[in-house]
Amino acid sequence: MAILKVIEILANSDKSWEHATQKAVEKASDSVKNIKSAYVQSQSVVVEDGKVAEFRVNVKITFEVK
């Protein structure tokens, strides 16, 4: 039986939500091993002068505890 744990990561990007998600997973993998999945719980943007300046994601990352 596998034991899984879920952590929540907040990440941002000036390019896209996809890039912010990729950054979240890559940063988490620096210290968390055995990542199995990532679920984008929410997305938001920062608006400056009427334009999107930053994309933000709240990601739940699931990994196996050995």
FIFI-590499 format. One record per residue (C-alpha): residue in one letter; x, y, z; residue number from 0. Coordinates in pm, 1 decimal. Example, Ala and Ser with C-alpha at 12.3 -4.5 7.8 and 13.67 -1.06 7.14 Angstrom:
<rs>
(r A, (1230.0, -450.0, 780.0), 0),
(r S, (1367.0, -106.0, 714.0), 1),
</rs>
This chain:
<rs>
(r M, (0.0, 0.0, 0.0), 0),
(r A, (136.6, 342.9, -94.6), 1),
(r I, (113.7, 641.5, 137.6), 2),
(r L, (64.4, 972.4, -44.1), 3),
(r K, (95.7, 1325.2, 89.4), 4),
(r V, (-34.9, 1650.2, -59.0), 5),
(r I, (132.4, 1988.4, -24.8), 6),
(r E, (13.2, 2323.2, -153.0), 7),
(r I, (242.6, 2549.3, -356.9), 8),
(r L, (186.4, 2905.1, -476.3), 9),
(r A, (380.4, 3009.2, -786.7), 10),
(r N, (388.9, 3296.0, -1033.8), 11),
(r S, (512.7, 3373.8, -1383.6), 12),
(r D, (514.9, 3670.9, -1615.9), 13),
(r K, (455.0, 3434.7, -1913.3), 14),
(r S, (152.7, 3208.8, -1845.8), 15),
(r W, (-35.8, 2991.4, -1599.0), 16),
(r E, (129.6, 2687.5, -1754.9), 17),
(r H, (473.6, 2834.0, -1691.2), 18),
(r A, (380.0, 2914.6, -1330.6), 19),
(r T, (262.5, 2553.1, -1284.6), 20),
(r Q, (584.2, 2418.8, -1433.4), 21),
(r K, (787.2, 2640.4, -1199.0), 22),
(r A, (587.9, 2513.4, -898.1), 23),
(r V, (655.1, 2148.3, -983.3), 24),
(r E, (1023.0, 2209.1, -1062.2), 25),
(r K, (1081.6, 2401.5, -739.0), 26),
(r A, (897.6, 2141.4, -530.5), 27),
(r S, (1105.6, 1863.9, -688.2), 28),
(r D, (1421.4, 2029.1, -548.8), 29),
(r S, (1323.1, 1910.3, -200.4), 30),
(r V, (1035.9, 1663.4, -252.1), 31),
(r K, (1097.5, 1329.2, -421.3), 32),
(r N, (849.7, 1084.8, -578.8), 33),
(r I, (605.9, 1351.1, -707.4), 34),
(r K, (312.7, 1170.1, -866.9), 35),
(r S, (75.3, 1449.0, -974.9), 36),
(r A, (-6.1, 1818.2, -963.4), 37),
(r Y, (-353.2, 1972.0, -949.9), 38),
(r V, (-406.4, 2340.6, -1025.9), 39),
(r Q, (-657.9, 2446.5, -763.0), 40),
(r S, (-690.9, 2809.5, -866.4), 41),
(r Q, (-555.3, 3067.7, -1108.0), 42),
(r S, (-537.4, 3444.6, -1080.5), 43),
(r V, (-359.2, 3739.7, -1238.0), 44),
(r V, (-210.4, 4068.9, -1126.8), 45),
(r V, (-320.9, 4362.3, -1340.8), 46),
(r E, (-110.6, 4675.1, -1383.5), 47),
(r D, (-212.4, 4966.5, -1605.5), 48),
(r G, (-493.7, 4762.1, -1758.8), 49),
(r K, (-267.4, 4474.2, -1862.9), 50),
(r V, (-188.2, 4134.1, -1713.9), 51),
(r A, (147.0, 4167.4, -1538.0), 52),
(r E, (169.1, 3832.2, -1361.2), 53),
(r F, (1.6, 3490.8, -1369.2), 54),
(r R, (-46.6, 3309.0, -1036.3), 55),
(r V, (-140.9, 2949.6, -958.1), 56),
(r N, (-222.6, 2758.1, -642.9), 57),
(r V, (-103.5, 2400.1, -705.4), 58),
(r K, (-159.7, 2087.6, -497.7), 59),
(r I, (130.4, 1846.3, -541.5), 60),
(r T, (92.7, 1479.6, -450.1), 61),
(r F, (394.4, 1265.0, -370.4), 62),
(r E, (459.3, 919.6, -235.3), 63),
(r V, (604.4, 886.8, 112.9), 64),
(r K, (862.5, 606.8, 128.8), 65),
</rs>
